[in-house]
Each structure stands twice: as C-alpha cells, then as structure tokens.
Amino acid sequence: MINHMSTFMNDFDFFLFLIFVLVYSYRVVYIFVAFKAKRSKYCSVNDARLGKYAVIIPARNEARVVGQLIGSIKDQNYPQDLVDIYVVADNCTDNTAQVARAAGAIVRERFNRVQVGKGYALDYMLKVIERDYSANHYDGYFVFDADNLLEENYIFEMNKTFDQGYRVVTSYRNSKNYDQNWITAGYALWFMHEAEYINLPRMVLNTSCAISGTGFLVQAQLLKDHGGWIYHLLTEDIEFSVSQVIQGEKIGYCRNAMFYDEQPITFGQSWSQRLRWAKGFYQVLYKYGKDLLHGVVHGKSRFSCYDMVMTIMPAMLISWVGFVWNGFLGLALLFGEKQMFHISTSRGVGSLLWSYGFLFLIGLITTITEWKKIHCANWKKIMYVFTFPIFMFTYLPISIVALFKKIEWKPIAHTVVKSMDDLR
C-alpha cells in the first residue's frame, strides 16, 4: 500500500514539474538573452524625428502627487511645444483638478459612477482631445498614473523607439518607495525583473513585449482606428497587450526611458490590488483565450501569442495544486499511515523550499544587475532579496480567492510625495 501510494505521489509531482518545465522553460532562456543584451553596448539613435505627443493622466483624488508628475514632464529634455499634458479628474472629491491646472495641465472633470475605472477615463479624454484639440495633430499618446515621476530624458528616449516603427512602446518601471517595506520592495523588484528579464529579451528576439499598467506610448492613429480606448476589463493593460498581439502588433520596449511609481504600502492595499489583477487575468483569459490559442497555431506571431498565454495563465494555480496536494494528503494520512504522512510532509516542504530558492535566485539576479537603479540602503537591498519569494508566495491564496470572489475596481490612495530631486 505504502509503495503504491509513494509511486503515485512521485508520478504526480513529476507530472506537475514536467508541465512547468515544458511551458515556462523559455523564461530561463530569456534570462540568458537578457544577460547578453545587458553586456552589449547600447547603440542610441540620435537623428530620430521629434514627434508631437499628448500626455494623458487619469487621476482620482490625486491632489497630493499629480503636481510632481506634471513637474517632471515639464522638466523633460524635449521641446515643450511638442508635449501637451491632459489630466482627467475622474470622480474626484478633492482638488485634483485645481492642482493639475495650476501645474500647467489641460484638465477635464468626469463624473460617472456607472462606468468606473481607468479605461473609461482614458477613453473619455481621448474623445475630448479628438473633439476639441484635433488641430494639434498628435503622433501618439503617453499614458501615466498620477503618482508617476519621469527621468528627464524619458520622452526623448521613448521617441527614439517610437520612431523605429513601433506603434506601442513600454518603458522601464522603477519605484518611488522601494525602501519602505518588504511589500513595496516585492512589487518594485518584480517590475524591474519584468522590464529587464522579460521585455528586454522579447525586444532582442524581435517578439512582442507587453505594457504594464502605466508608462507607455501608443500611436494616435492606432487608437483612432480602434475607436478609442475600448479595453475595460479589470486589467485593461494586459487586455490591450493581448489584443494587440492577437492582431500581429509588436509592442516595443525602451530600457533607457525610466519612470517611477508608488507601490502599495500595507498588505491590505496590496491584497486588494493584486486580487483585482488576478481576477483581471482570468477575465482576459476567458475573453481572449480562444483567439490566443488560435494565434499560437495559425497566427502571424505564434510565439508572441504563446508568450501571452503563459503570461495570463494562472501559473500560481499549478504551484498551489502541488502544495495543497501534498499538504492535504499528508493530513489525511496522518490518521492512517504515519510513514506516508512523513513522506507527504517532506515532499510539501521540499517543494516549498525549491520554489523559494528559484524565486530567491530571480530576486538576487535582478538586484545585482539593477543595483545602481535601486534607491535604497544597501543593507535593505540585500534583505529584500530574502523577502521577495515570500511576497511572491502571497499570490497563491490571491489566485484562489480571485476565482470565486466578485471584484470591482477600487482606487488606492497615493501618499508618497516626492520629486525627481528627492529621488536623486
């Protein structure tokens, strides 16, 4: 009996491991590609045509931080007559609109309690621009959250990549409050990894990148052809990315364009935000999964479609299945066969340690290579490498709860008031 059960457990664990290896091994290749790309000397294009851009900032009760973002846009090493700033004060109950106007932005106030969320605010402002400012003839639209800050060469560098022919471009996402606690550091470290070890190799391999919430540029004509911003799931960024990949679009990545955003500080805020993300990924999978799978087999960009499938697939659920399987089986066997209980428990612990080690390695590699870009005391940089896997583990219960719970978009208050001078 024990031998048969042990064999079955071996086979099941190996099956889960094999699934992971088969579907995600390309991400390991990404790391090696990124290493090679980061050692190569970056060749900058200095004769790019200077485009004219509109910056759109959806803001809901962001009076504390929106002025600093607008200030960092006005401090850009880019002709100011080629950049217009638009703020949509969306369902605000504070003086966001007044602060944005005083800082030099064109502001529109929107009040709609039915169509709630960033996607609706974006679409509203796009229609305002098309109606009232079409004579400005913008080449593209930058999209930022109100808590963002831009390095002074951000628009200049993004313009270079845009001029290469990419109609959608994303950028390097850093953090304003990396050093605040293990939660903010967990977010920031993942976004850095995503930028340099997922989007950078995608760019090198000439496949499509993906936008991540904020800090991206979209060609004006592309949005006009689509009828505005038509993406309104809980994760409108990944919905937009998947939609573009299905249509054969290649999203570019500009690693020299760096911006900073604020990460949630408390675990409650983080839980709510990531629960929305997890639910949004399920929504995208449900809505676009069939078209993505079709693209994997018959599409113009098969690998990009496959990459997006792996991005939105609930990988954490596979981990959870293995962990729960060993845990519950162990508890069940505790009342029957103690030897099997010990075997099951040791397997569960072993799986947990292996996962911790893998995530620790990802955090370590990212911390070492991005060391100078992390605004944090050195001892904290080291400490947060050890807490990074714990932060990632918290996605496990989130991915389960998101399957069953009804979730609506809710704003997260931003309270970290910093300028670029403060970060420097």
C-alpha positions in Angstrom: 0.0 0.0 0.0 2.8 2.4 1.0 4.8 1.6 -2.0 1.9 2.1 -4.4 0.9 5.4 -2.8 4.6 6.6 -2.8 4.8 5.8 -6.5 1.6 7.6 -7.3 2.9 10.7 -5.4 6.2 10.5 -7.3 4.3 10.4 -10.6 2.0 13.2 -9.7 4.8 15.5 -8.5 6.9 14.7 -11.6 3.9 15.5 -13.8 3.5 18.9 -12.3 7.2 19.6 -12.6 7.2 18.5 -16.2 4.3 20.9 -17.0 6.3 23.7 -15.6 9.5 22.8 -17.5 7.7 22.4 -20.8 5.6 25.6 -20.7 7.9 28.0 -18.9 11.5 26.9 -19.8 11.6 29.7 -22.4 11.7 32.2 -19.5 15.0 30.8 -18.4 16.3 31.4 -22.0 15.0 34.9 -21.6 17.4 35.4 -18.6 20.4 34.4 -20.7 19.3 36.5 -23.6 19.0 39.5 -21.2 22.5 38.9 -19.8 24.0 39.0 -23.2 21.9 42.1 -24.2 22.9 43.9 -21.0 26.6 43.3 -21.7 26.3 44.7 -25.2 26.9 48.4 -25.8 23.6 50.2 -26.4 23.6 52.0 -29.8 21.5 55.1 -29.5 19.8 56.7 -32.5 20.3 60.4 -32.3 18.6 61.5 -35.5 15.1 60.4 -34.7 12.2 62.6 -35.9 10.7 64.5 -33.0 7.1 63.6 -32.6 4.3 65.6 -31.1 2.7 64.0 -28.1 -0.3 64.3 -25.7 0.3 63.0 -22.2 -2.9 61.6 -20.6 -3.1 61.3 -16.8 -6.3 59.7 -15.3 -6.4 60.9 -11.7 -8.9 60.2 -8.9 -8.3 62.1 -5.8 -4.6 62.6 -6.6 -4.0 66.2 -5.5 -1.1 65.2 -3.4 1.0 63.7 -6.2 -0.2 64.9 -9.6 1.7 68.2 -9.4 5.0 66.3 -9.1 4.3 64.3 -12.2 3.4 67.3 -14.2 6.5 69.0 -13.0 8.7 66.0 -14.1 7.0 66.2 -17.6 7.7 69.9 -17.9 11.4 69.3 -16.9 11.9 66.9 -19.8 14.8 67.3 -22.2 12.4 67.5 -25.0 10.8 70.6 -26.8 7.9 71.7 -24.6 5.9 72.9 -27.6 5.7 69.2 -28.7 4.2 67.9 -25.5 0.7 68.8 -24.1 -0.5 67.5 -20.8 -4.1 66.4 -20.2 -5.5 65.4 -16.8 -8.9 63.8 -16.4 -10.0 64.3 -12.8 -12.2 61.2 -12.6 -14.9 61.2 -10.0 -12.7 63.3 -7.7 -13.9 64.6 -4.3 -10.7 66.6 -3.7 -9.0 69.5 -5.5 -7.1 67.3 -8.1 -8.4 69.4 -10.9 -7.3 72.7 -9.4 -3.8 71.4 -8.6 -3.4 70.0 -12.1 -4.5 73.3 -13.7 -2.1 75.3 -11.5 0.7 73.0 -12.5 0.0 73.7 -16.2 -2.2 70.8 -17.4 -5.3 70.9 -19.5 -8.0 69.5 -17.2 -11.4 67.9 -17.7 -13.5 66.7 -14.9 -15.5 63.5 -15.3 -18.3 62.2 -13.1 -19.7 58.8 -13.9 -20.5 56.3 -11.1 -21.5 53.5 -13.6 -18.5 53.4 -15.9 -15.8 53.3 -13.3 -12.1 52.7 -13.9 -9.0 53.9 -15.7 -10.0 52.6 -19.1 -13.2 54.7 -19.1 -11.3 57.8 -18.0 -8.8 57.3 -20.8 -11.4 56.8 -23.4 -13.2 60.0 -22.2 -10.1 62.1 -22.5 -9.3 60.7 -25.9 -12.7 61.7 -27.2 -12.2 65.2 -25.6 -8.9 65.6 -27.5 -10.4 64.4 -30.7 -13.3 66.8 -30.4 -11.5 69.9 -29.0 -7.8 69.6 -29.9 -7.7 67.6 -33.1 -5.9 70.5 -34.8 -2.8 69.7 -32.7 -2.2 66.5 -34.8 -0.6 64.3 -32.1 1.7 61.4 -33.2 1.0 59.5 -30.1 -0.4 59.4 -26.6 1.6 58.8 -23.4 -0.3 57.3 -20.5 0.7 57.7 -16.9 -0.8 57.3 -13.5 -0.9 60.4 -11.3 1.7 59.1 -8.9 4.4 58.6 -11.6 7.6 60.5 -12.0 9.8 60.7 -15.1 13.5 60.8 -15.6 14.4 63.9 -17.6 15.3 62.0 -20.8 12.1 59.8 -20.7 10.2 61.3 -23.6 13.4 61.8 -25.7 14.3 58.1 -25.4 10.7 56.9 -25.9 10.6 59.0 -29.1 13.6 57.1 -30.4 12.0 53.7 -30.1 8.7 55.1 -31.4 10.5 56.4 -34.5 11.8 52.9 -35.2 8.3 51.9 -36.2 6.8 50.5 -33.0 3.2 51.7 -32.6 3.2 50.8 -28.9 6.2 51.3 -26.6 6.6 50.4 -22.9 9.4 51.6 -20.6 11.5 50.8 -17.5 9.4 50.8 -14.3 11.2 51.8 -11.1 9.8 52.6 -7.7 9.5 55.8 -5.6 9.2 53.8 -2.4 11.3 50.7 -2.8 12.8 51.1 0.7 9.5 51.4 2.6 9.0 47.8 3.4 9.1 44.2 2.1 5.8 44.7 0.2 6.9 47.8 -1.7 10.2 46.2 -2.4 8.5 43.0 -3.6 6.5 44.9 -6.2 9.5 47.0 -7.3 11.8 44.1 -7.7 9.3 42.2 -9.8 8.7 45.2 -12.1 12.4 45.6 -12.6 12.7 41.9 -13.4 9.8 42.2 -15.8 11.4 45.1 -17.6 15.0 43.8 -18.0 14.4 40.0 -18.0 11.1 39.6 -19.8 10.6 42.7 -22.0 14.3 43.2 -22.9 14.8 39.7 -24.3 11.5 40.0 -26.1 12.8 43.1 -27.8 16.1 41.4 -28.6 14.4 38.3 -30.0 12.1 40.6 -32.1 8.9 39.3 -30.5 6.2 41.4 -28.7 6.6 43.0 -25.3 3.6 43.9 -23.0 2.6 47.1 -21.3 2.3 47.1 -17.5 -0.3 49.4 -16.2 1.4 52.7 -16.8 4.4 54.3 -18.5 3.6 53.6 -22.2 3.2 55.3 -25.5 0.5 54.4 -28.2 0.3 55.7 -31.7 -2.6 58.1 -32.1 -3.8 56.5 -35.4 -3.8 53.1 -33.8 -6.3 54.2 -31.1 -8.3 56.2 -33.6 -8.6 53.0 -35.8 -9.8 51.1 -32.8 -12.4 53.7 -31.9 -10.6 55.0 -28.8 -9.7 53.1 -25.6 -12.1 50.1 -25.8 -10.4 48.0 -23.1 -12.4 47.9 -19.8 -11.6 44.7 -18.0 -10.1 44.8 -14.6 -6.6 44.7 -16.1 -7.0 46.9 -19.1 -3.2 47.0 -19.7 -2.9 43.2 -20.3 -6.2 43.2 -22.2 -4.7 45.9 -24.5 -1.4 43.9 -24.9 -3.1 40.6 -25.7 -5.5 42.3 -28.1 -2.6 43.8 -30.0 -0.6 40.6 -30.1 -3.5 38.7 -31.5 -3.7 41.3 -34.3 0.0 40.9 -35.0 1.2 44.1 -33.4 4.7 44.1 -31.8 5.0 46.2 -28.7 8.4 47.7 -28.2 10.4 48.3 -25.0 12.7 51.3 -24.3 15.0 50.4 -21.5 16.6 53.9 -21.4 13.2 55.5 -20.6 12.8 55.2 -16.8 9.8 56.2 -14.7 8.9 55.7 -11.1 5.6 54.9 -9.4 4.4 54.3 -5.9 3.7 50.8 -4.6 1.0 49.9 -2.1 2.4 50.1 1.5 0.1 47.9 3.5 -0.7 44.2 2.9 -4.4 45.1 2.8 -3.9 47.5 -0.1 -1.6 45.0 -1.8 -4.1 42.2 -1.4 -6.9 44.3 -2.9 -4.8 45.4 -5.8 -3.4 42.0 -6.7 -6.8 40.4 -6.2 -8.0 42.8 -8.9 -5.1 41.9 -11.1 -5.6 38.1 -10.7 -9.3 38.5 -11.5 -8.5 40.6 -14.5 -6.1 38.0 -15.8 -8.9 35.4 -15.6 -11.2 37.8 -17.4 -8.6 38.3 -20.2 -8.1 34.5 -20.4 -11.8 33.9 -20.7 -12.3 36.6 -23.3 -9.2 36.2 -25.5 -8.0 32.6 -24.7 -9.6 31.0 -27.7 -8.1 33.7 -30.1 -4.7 33.4 -28.4 -4.6 29.6 -28.8 -5.7 30.1 -32.4 -2.8 32.5 -32.8 -0.4 30.0 -31.4 -1.3 27.6 -34.2 -2.2 29.8 -37.1 -1.4 33.4 -36.2 1.2 35.8 -37.7 3.1 36.0 -34.4 2.8 32.5 -32.9 5.5 32.8 -30.3 4.1 36.1 -29.1 0.7 34.6 -28.7 2.2 31.6 -26.8 4.1 34.1 -24.6 0.9 36.0 -23.8 -0.9 32.7 -23.0 1.8 31.9 -20.5 1.6 35.4 -19.1 -2.1 35.3 -18.3 -2.4 31.6 -17.5 -2.8 31.1 -13.7 0.7 29.6 -13.2 0.3 30.0 -9.5 -2.6 27.6 -9.5 -0.3 24.9 -10.7 2.0 25.6 -7.8 -0.9 25.7 -5.4 -2.2 22.3 -6.7 1.1 20.7 -5.9 1.4 22.3 -2.5 -2.2 21.6 -1.4 -2.0 18.1 -2.8 1.0 17.2 -0.6 -0.4 19.1 2.4 -3.9 17.6 2.4 -2.7 14.2 1.6 -0.3 14.4 4.5 -3.1 15.4 6.9 -5.3 12.6 5.6 -2.6 10.0 6.0 -1.8 11.3 9.5 -4.8 9.4 10.8 -3.9 6.3 8.8 -0.3 5.7 7.8 2.2 7.8 9.7 5.0 6.8 7.4 3.1 8.2 4.4 2.4 11.3 6.4 6.1 11.9 6.8 6.7 11.3 3.2 4.0 13.7 2.1 5.1 16.4 4.5 8.7 16.2 3.4 7.6 16.5 -0.2 5.5 19.6 0.6 8.4 21.2 2.4 10.8 20.3 -0.3 8.5 21.8 -3.0 8.2 24.9 -0.9 12.0 25.2 -0.5 12.6 24.6 -4.2 10.1 27.4 -5.1 11.7 29.7 -2.6 15.1 29.0 -4.0 14.0 29.7 -7.6 12.3 33.0 -6.7 15.3 34.0 -4.5 17.6 33.5 -7.5 15.4 35.7 -9.7 15.4 38.4 -7.0 19.1 38.1 -6.5 20.0 38.3 -10.2 17.7 41.3 -10.6 19.1 43.1 -7.5 22.7 42.6 -8.6 22.3 43.8 -12.1 19.9 46.7 -11.2 21.8 47.6 -8.0 22.6 51.2 -9.0 19.0 51.9 -10.1 17.5 50.8 -6.7 17.1 53.8 -4.4 17.5 52.1 -1.1 20.1 51.5 1.6 22.5 48.6 0.6 21.5 46.5 3.6 17.9 46.8 2.6 18.6 45.8 -0.9 20.1 42.6 0.4 17.4 41.9 3.0 14.6 42.4 0.4 16.1 39.7 -1.8 15.2 37.2 1.0 11.7 38.6 1.4 10.9 38.7 -2.3 10.0 35.0 -2.5 7.6 35.5 0.5 5.9 38.4 -1.4 5.5 36.2 -4.5 4.1 33.3 -2.4 1.2 35.6 -1.3 0.0 35.3 -4.9 -1.1 31.7 -4.1 -4.1 32.5 -2.0 -4.9 35.6 -4.1 -5.1 33.4 -7.2 -7.6 31.1 -5.5 -9.8 33.8 -4.0 -9.9 35.6 -7.3 -11.5 32.5 -8.9 -14.6 32.8 -6.8 -14.9 36.4 -5.5 -16.7 39.2 -7.3 -14.2 42.1 -7.6 -14.7 45.7 -8.6 -12.2 48.4 -9.4 -11.2 50.5 -6.4 -8.6 53.3 -6.2 -5.6 53.1 -4.0 -4.6 56.3 -2.2 -1.1 57.6 -3.1 0.7 59.3 -0.2 4.4 59.3 -1.2 5.0 62.9 -2.2 8.5 63.0 -3.9 10.0 64.9 -6.7 12.8 63.8 -9.0 15.2 65.8 -6.9 14.2 63.8 -3.9 14.9 60.5 -5.7 18.3 61.7 -6.9 
